[in-house]
Amino acid sequence: MKLTEFTNFNLENDLNFDIAEDLYIFMKNDPLFYRKQYFPVVDVIADKYKENNEIDYKTKIKPVIENGLGIYIKKFNLDERLKDIFSEQDVDKVIDKIFADDIECRSNQNDFK
């Protein structure tokens, strides 16, 4: 291995996976994060959405994503620079995924009583 391989590494260009998708999967599958941070927020948003109440879901979900990114980086011992390259587009991609998979889906389900 050459020394230049270390110095020429560009984190943003050399990621070989979709960080937004990977973060979403992590947040859904990490039991502690899901139970303590993800589900409570998504549950409230889905209930309000189901009742047709106005809610700025992006503002509510963004802190969950930011917390999830920090935990994701620590848990997998990743480069802290990942926080700097996780763009607003990545945040929006995760928010859209959460909305489509969890909020809209939950609000379309019938309540069991």
Secondary structure, DSSP 8 states (H G I E B T S, - for coil): --HHHHHT--HHHH--S-HHHHHHHHHHH-HHHIIIIIHHHHHHHHHHHHTT----HHHHHHHHHHHHHHHHHHHTT--TTHHHH--HHHHHHHHHHHIIIIIHHHHHS----
